[in-house]
Amino acid sequence: MVISLRTLAAWVLPGASALLIGPAAAWLAGMLRDSAGGGEVTALLSQSPALGVASLLLAGAIAALVAMVGSRLVDMKLAMLCAGFVLAWVSIRMGTMEGIVRRAGGDLPAAALAAEGVLACVLAAVIAALAEGVRGTESKSLLAGTLARMKQGVTGTCALAAMGAAAVAALLAAWLIAREPTKGQALFAAGVAGIAAGAAGRLAWSGAGGDAKGEPPMLTMVLGVSIAAAVAPFLGAMIGPGEAIERVYANGLFRAANLIPTDWAAGALLGVCTGEVWARSSMKRHS
């Protein structure tokens, strides 16, 4: 019995990403420390923001390599899933929103969290674009294929409609799921938010006439998640009575604000492609 390379990759790559590659890629993130020497950090909200950004870029580069291999050998869904496992480990090595607010003196550092959310999700969008770009290297270079998908994903009415719908869906899904600022619940909520973003973005793309241009780039919906990641911390800081720390302890913080930036990025990679496939299959069944 001969096992094809595609079959072998489909079996091995997800497990390797979740159990081996992800933990290794998050090694640098695990070195980040807060002002008290603890681990209640994000990349920018740590003693060394430069090291934090470096940890994101290192994990992003490894996730991109995994995604390109998965996309080339199997398909986009597996590629983004494996990349999402890698970034999820970065999030696991970082803090929770409760600890971050506590270390910030009781305030929610919305501006820093929003900036990091955009940074992490843009990195995830680049990973998605590279994974799509590598699939077209028979006719064009990796760079040309990636840039073409990026251009298609951020320009035009269809892309903007999909991005906006993905942002709203991701924010709503995260608000529904993230009832407590625990790490497992935040990552689960981020994954569901990614699925919702992928489905809503695909429906909006079709509704705006995008089917005539082909399938929507995954990076469009991932960038939609970046909008949600930027908005959620400000909503968490503004909505609700009392100080942020009081709302966190009472589980009264705006729920989507319980996600830290790398939660959003990992969830986008884990869920967007699945949501897009579900929406596309549903439309084909009803057409």
Sequence and secondary structure as in RCSB ss.txt:
>XXXX:A:sequence
MVISLRTLAAWVLPGASALLIGPAAAWLAGMLRDSAGGGEVTALLSQSPALGVASLLLAGAIAALVAMVGSRLVD
MKLAMLCAGFVLAWVSIRMGTMEGIVRRAGGDLPAAALAAEGVLACVLAAVIAALAEGVRGTESKSLLAGTLARM
KQGVTGTCALAAMGAAAVAALLAAWLIAREPTKGQALFAAGVAGIAAGAAGRLAWSGAGGDAKGEPPMLTMVLGV
SIAAAVAPFLGAMIGPGEAIERVYANGLFRAANLIPTDWAAGALLGVCTGEVWARSSMKRHS
>XXXX:A:secstr
    HHHHHHHHHHHHIIIIIHHHHTTTGGG   TTSSS   SSSSS HHHHHHHHHHHHHHHHHHHHHHHHHT 
HHHHHHHHHHHHHHHHHHS  HHHHHHHTTT   HHHHHHHHHHHHHHHHHHHHHHHHGGGTTTS HHHHHHHHH
HHHHSSHHHHHHHHHHHHHHHHHHHHH  S  HHHHHHHHHHHHHHHHHHHHHHHHHTTGGGG S  HHHHHHHH
HHHHHHHHHHHHHSSSS HHHHHHTT S GGGGS HHHHHHHHHHHHHHHHHHHHHHHHHH 
